[in-house]
Amino acid sequence: MPRPSQLSVSVLLLLTACRSDPAAAPEVTISPESPGTLDELVVNAIGCEDCQFRWFRDGVRVEEVGGPTVSPDLTTNGEVWSVLATSTLADGSEGLPGEAKTTVQNSAPELTVLEVSPGEVYTEDLLVASVETSDADGDEVVLSYGWTVDGQAVGEDADSLDGLDFFDKGQKVILT
């Protein structure tokens, strides 16, 4: 059995011998894996030395993007983004490109404001929900309301609930 110092030297030599060919294509991925329109696209290129990036949107080169990221304000739902990552070799030439692609998905709408009034509730009060939303994709946002009193669904799909009809003092009212 080799002495520990000999084993360490052998491992070091093995690692040196296993370095990848600088001209080989890098292993390329884009994250996040399923990006939405609010996500920044980020390339990860393993085995790419002095890496150059070329981004494409639906097959057309995007000249204004040359780094490892694409800002979300440049992406739209349904677009296919791809990137070529190429190493610059010691002699100045380019190695083989590695490629990755992804399709930008629809982003979920955001609830920007939710207020229920009045703030202090009595049994004869009408509870009214004020809701504002935004959607990065410009899609129409359709709201639905679900009211529960002590865990039981009550009322209709509406932005209000009448205390005279649906709740008493001490009951827990929830809007979803």
C-alpha positions as YAML, in Angstrom:
chain: A
units: angstrom
residues:
- id: 1
  name: MET
  ca: [0.00, 0.00, 0.00]
- id: 2
  name: PRO
  ca: [1.45, 3.42, -0.91]
- id: 3
  name: ARG
  ca: [2.35, 5.85, 1.78]
- id: 4
  name: PRO
  ca: [-0.13, 8.73, 2.25]
- id: 5
  name: SER
  ca: [2.29, 11.27, 0.74]
- id: 6
  name: GLN
  ca: [2.64, 9.14, -2.41]
- id: 7
  name: LEU
  ca: [-1.13, 8.80, -2.68]
- id: 8
  name: SER
  ca: [-1.55, 12.57, -2.51]
- id: 9
  name: VAL
  ca: [0.97, 13.05, -5.33]
- id: 10
  name: SER
  ca: [-0.82, 10.44, -7.43]
- id: 11
  name: VAL
  ca: [-4.18, 12.18, -6.96]
- id: 12
  name: LEU
  ca: [-2.68, 15.53, -7.90]
- id: 13
  name: LEU
  ca: [-1.23, 14.05, -11.10]
- id: 14
  name: LEU
  ca: [-4.56, 12.41, -11.92]
- id: 15
  name: LEU
  ca: [-6.45, 15.70, -11.54]
- id: 16
  name: THR
  ca: [-3.94, 17.50, -13.74]
- id: 17
  name: ALA
  ca: [-4.26, 14.83, -16.42]
- id: 18
  name: CYS
  ca: [-8.10, 15.05, -16.38]
- id: 19
  name: ARG
  ca: [-8.36, 18.77, -17.21]
- id: 20
  name: SER
  ca: [-10.76, 19.35, -20.04]
- id: 21
  name: ASP
  ca: [-9.59, 20.20, -23.52]
- id: 22
  name: PRO
  ca: [-9.70, 24.03, -23.76]
- id: 23
  name: ALA
  ca: [-11.09, 23.73, -27.30]
- id: 24
  name: ALA
  ca: [-13.96, 21.47, -26.16]
- id: 25
  name: ALA
  ca: [-17.45, 22.91, -26.01]
- id: 26
  name: PRO
  ca: [-18.41, 24.14, -22.52]
- id: 27
  name: GLU
  ca: [-21.37, 22.67, -20.66]
- id: 28
  name: VAL
  ca: [-23.98, 25.46, -20.73]
- id: 29
  name: THR
  ca: [-27.21, 25.97, -18.77]
- id: 30
  name: ILE
  ca: [-29.60, 28.89, -18.29]
- id: 31
  name: SER
  ca: [-31.25, 29.59, -14.96]
- id: 32
  name: PRO
  ca: [-33.82, 29.70, -13.68]
- id: 33
  name: GLU
  ca: [-34.87, 26.45, -15.33]
- id: 34
  name: SER
  ca: [-38.39, 27.73, -16.18]
- id: 35
  name: PRO
  ca: [-38.06, 31.53, -16.23]
- id: 36
  name: GLY
  ca: [-41.00, 33.91, -16.10]
- id: 37
  name: THR
  ca: [-41.12, 37.37, -17.60]
- id: 38
  name: LEU
  ca: [-39.92, 38.86, -14.29]
- id: 39
  name: ASP
  ca: [-36.82, 36.65, -14.08]
- id: 40
  name: GLU
  ca: [-33.28, 37.55, -15.12]
- id: 41
  name: LEU
  ca: [-31.76, 34.91, -17.41]
- id: 42
  name: VAL
  ca: [-28.34, 33.80, -16.16]
- id: 43
  name: VAL
  ca: [-25.94, 31.56, -18.07]
- id: 44
  name: ASN
  ca: [-23.65, 29.07, -16.36]
- id: 45
  name: ALA
  ca: [-20.84, 27.83, -18.61]
- id: 46
  name: ILE
  ca: [-18.72, 25.05, -17.09]
- id: 47
  name: GLY
  ca: [-15.36, 24.59, -18.75]
- id: 48
  name: CYS
  ca: [-15.42, 27.96, -20.48]
- id: 49
  name: GLU
  ca: [-12.21, 29.98, -20.10]
- id: 50
  name: ASP
  ca: [-12.35, 33.70, -21.03]
- id: 51
  name: CYS
  ca: [-15.91, 33.05, -22.13]
- id: 52
  name: GLN
  ca: [-17.78, 35.05, -24.77]
- id: 53
  name: PHE
  ca: [-21.59, 34.97, -24.90]
- id: 54
  name: ARG
  ca: [-23.96, 35.44, -27.84]
- id: 55
  name: TRP
  ca: [-27.66, 35.63, -26.99]
- id: 56
  name: PHE
  ca: [-30.54, 34.94, -29.39]
- id: 57
  name: ARG
  ca: [-34.27, 35.70, -29.05]
- id: 58
  name: ASP
  ca: [-36.47, 33.48, -31.22]
- id: 59
  name: GLY
  ca: [-33.40, 32.68, -33.35]
- id: 60
  name: VAL
  ca: [-32.35, 36.32, -33.91]
- id: 61
  name: ARG
  ca: [-29.10, 37.63, -32.41]
- id: 62
  name: VAL
  ca: [-29.60, 40.22, -29.65]
- id: 63
  name: GLU
  ca: [-26.57, 42.46, -30.13]
- id: 64
  name: GLU
  ca: [-27.13, 44.62, -27.03]
- id: 65
  name: VAL
  ca: [-26.65, 41.61, -24.74]
- id: 66
  name: GLY
  ca: [-23.10, 40.30, -24.54]
- id: 67
  name: GLY
  ca: [-22.62, 39.20, -20.95]
- id: 68
  name: PRO
  ca: [-23.79, 36.27, -18.87]
- id: 69
  name: THR
  ca: [-27.22, 37.78, -18.03]
- id: 70
  name: VAL
  ca: [-30.35, 39.05, -19.78]
- id: 71
  name: SER
  ca: [-32.49, 41.63, -18.01]
- id: 72
  name: PRO
  ca: [-36.17, 40.69, -17.56]
- id: 73
  name: ASP
  ca: [-37.24, 43.89, -19.30]
- id: 74
  name: LEU
  ca: [-35.91, 42.37, -22.56]
- id: 75
  name: THR
  ca: [-37.99, 39.19, -22.31]
- id: 76
  name: THR
  ca: [-41.62, 38.45, -23.13]
- id: 77
  name: ASN
  ca: [-43.86, 35.49, -22.45]
- id: 78
  name: GLY
  ca: [-43.42, 32.74, -25.06]
- id: 79
  name: GLU
  ca: [-40.02, 33.85, -26.40]
- id: 80
  name: VAL
  ca: [-37.31, 31.23, -26.87]
- id: 81
  name: TRP
  ca: [-33.94, 32.51, -25.65]
- id: 82
  name: SER
  ca: [-30.70, 30.71, -26.44]
- id: 83
  name: VAL
  ca: [-27.08, 31.45, -25.68]
- id: 84
  name: LEU
  ca: [-23.82, 30.33, -27.26]
- id: 85
  name: ALA
  ca: [-20.85, 30.29, -24.87]
- id: 86
  name: THR
  ca: [-17.42, 30.10, -26.48]
- id: 87
  name: SER
  ca: [-13.95, 29.99, -24.91]
- id: 88
  name: THR
  ca: [-11.20, 32.18, -26.24]
- id: 89
  name: LEU
  ca: [-8.18, 29.91, -26.67]
- id: 90
  name: ALA
  ca: [-4.58, 30.80, -25.87]
- id: 91
  name: ASP
  ca: [-3.85, 31.49, -29.55]
- id: 92
  name: GLY
  ca: [-6.80, 33.95, -29.74]
- id: 93
  name: SER
  ca: [-9.08, 31.62, -31.68]
- id: 94
  name: GLU
  ca: [-12.47, 30.45, -30.46]
- id: 95
  name: GLY
  ca: [-13.15, 27.00, -29.07]
- id: 96
  name: LEU
  ca: [-16.29, 25.05, -29.85]
- id: 97
  name: PRO
  ca: [-19.48, 26.75, -28.62]
- id: 98
  name: GLY
  ca: [-21.76, 25.28, -26.00]
- id: 99
  name: GLU
  ca: [-25.46, 26.09, -26.25]
- id: 100
  name: ALA
  ca: [-28.49, 26.25, -23.99]
- id: 101
  name: LYS
  ca: [-32.02, 27.44, -24.59]
- id: 102
  name: THR
  ca: [-35.13, 28.17, -22.59]
- id: 103
  name: THR
  ca: [-38.66, 29.43, -23.15]
- id: 104
  name: VAL
  ca: [-39.91, 32.39, -21.12]
- id: 105
  name: GLN
  ca: [-43.11, 31.51, -19.26]
- id: 106
  name: ASN
  ca: [-46.05, 33.65, -18.22]
- id: 107
  name: SER
  ca: [-45.51, 35.28, -14.82]
- id: 108
  name: ALA
  ca: [-48.31, 35.10, -12.28]
- id: 109
  name: PRO
  ca: [-50.13, 38.35, -11.56]
- id: 110
  name: GLU
  ca: [-49.24, 40.15, -8.36]
- id: 111
  name: LEU
  ca: [-51.59, 41.34, -5.65]
- id: 112
  name: THR
  ca: [-50.37, 44.87, -4.95]
- id: 113
  name: VAL
  ca: [-53.10, 46.09, -2.58]
- id: 114
  name: LEU
  ca: [-55.56, 44.21, -0.35]
- id: 115
  name: GLU
  ca: [-57.53, 46.13, 2.22]
- id: 116
  name: VAL
  ca: [-60.71, 45.12, 4.01]
- id: 117
  name: SER
  ca: [-62.77, 47.87, 5.57]
- id: 118
  name: PRO
  ca: [-63.90, 48.90, 8.02]
- id: 119
  name: GLY
  ca: [-60.80, 48.30, 10.14]
- id: 120
  name: GLU
  ca: [-62.84, 47.74, 13.31]
- id: 121
  name: VAL
  ca: [-65.71, 45.35, 12.55]
- id: 122
  name: TYR
  ca: [-69.14, 45.07, 14.16]
- id: 123
  name: THR
  ca: [-71.83, 42.48, 13.43]
- id: 124
  name: GLU
  ca: [-73.95, 44.87, 11.39]
- id: 125
  name: ASP
  ca: [-71.05, 46.09, 9.22]
- id: 126
  name: LEU
  ca: [-70.62, 45.47, 5.53]
- id: 127
  name: LEU
  ca: [-67.06, 44.21, 4.92]
- id: 128
  name: VAL
  ca: [-65.64, 45.49, 1.64]
- id: 129
  name: ALA
  ca: [-62.40, 44.33, 0.01]
- id: 130
  name: SER
  ca: [-60.34, 46.79, -2.04]
- id: 131
  name: VAL
  ca: [-57.94, 44.94, -4.32]
- id: 132
  name: GLU
  ca: [-55.37, 46.11, -6.86]
- id: 133
  name: THR
  ca: [-53.28, 43.83, -9.06]
- id: 134
  name: SER
  ca: [-50.60, 44.08, -11.71]
- id: 135
  name: ASP
  ca: [-49.53, 41.66, -14.42]
- id: 136
  name: ALA
  ca: [-46.08, 41.85, -16.01]
- id: 137
  name: ASP
  ca: [-47.38, 40.17, -19.17]
- id: 138
  name: GLY
  ca: [-50.26, 42.61, -19.59]
- id: 139
  name: ASP
  ca: [-52.84, 39.86, -19.16]
- id: 140
  name: GLU
  ca: [-56.29, 40.70, -17.82]
- id: 141
  name: VAL
  ca: [-56.52, 39.77, -14.14]
- id: 142
  name: VAL
  ca: [-59.84, 38.24, -13.07]
- id: 143
  name: LEU
  ca: [-60.44, 38.16, -9.35]
- id: 144
  name: SER
  ca: [-62.58, 35.78, -7.34]
- id: 145
  name: TYR
  ca: [-63.44, 36.12, -3.67]
- id: 146
  name: GLY
  ca: [-64.07, 33.45, -1.07]
- id: 147
  name: TRP
  ca: [-65.37, 34.39, 2.37]
- id: 148
  name: THR
  ca: [-65.37, 31.98, 5.32]
- id: 149
  name: VAL
  ca: [-66.79, 32.40, 8.81]
- id: 150
  name: ASP
  ca: [-65.34, 30.02, 11.40]
- id: 151
  name: GLY
  ca: [-64.04, 27.85, 8.55]
- id: 152
  name: GLN
  ca: [-67.37, 27.58, 6.69]
- id: 153
  name: ALA
  ca: [-67.77, 29.09, 3.21]
- id: 154
  name: VAL
  ca: [-70.41, 31.84, 3.19]
- id: 155
  name: GLY
  ca: [-71.73, 34.52, 0.85]
- id: 156
  name: GLU
  ca: [-71.08, 34.79, -2.86]
- id: 157
  name: ASP
  ca: [-68.05, 35.40, -5.04]
- id: 158
  name: ALA
  ca: [-68.14, 39.12, -4.30]
- id: 159
  name: ASP
  ca: [-65.89, 41.82, -2.89]
- id: 160
  name: SER
  ca: [-68.20, 42.33, 0.10]
- id: 161
  name: LEU
  ca: [-69.81, 40.39, 2.95]
- id: 162
  name: ASP
  ca: [-72.72, 41.65, 5.06]
- id: 163
  name: GLY
  ca: [-72.37, 41.06, 8.80]
- id: 164
  name: LEU
  ca: [-76.12, 41.16, 9.31]
- id: 165
  name: ASP
  ca: [-76.45, 38.03, 7.20]
- id: 166
  name: PHE
  ca: [-73.23, 36.09, 7.78]
- id: 167
  name: PHE
  ca: [-71.36, 36.66, 11.05]
- id: 168
  name: ASP
  ca: [-71.82, 37.39, 14.75]
- id: 169
  name: LYS
  ca: [-69.63, 38.75, 17.51]
- id: 170
  name: GLY
  ca: [-66.56, 36.57, 18.19]
- id: 171
  name: GLN
  ca: [-66.56, 34.74, 14.87]
- id: 172
  name: LYS
  ca: [-63.48, 34.58, 12.66]
- id: 173
  name: VAL
  ca: [-64.01, 35.99, 9.13]
- id: 174
  name: ILE
  ca: [-61.45, 35.23, 6.41]
- id: 175
  name: LEU
  ca: [-61.23, 36.45, 2.81]
- id: 176
  name: THR
  ca: [-59.32, 34.36, 0.26]
...
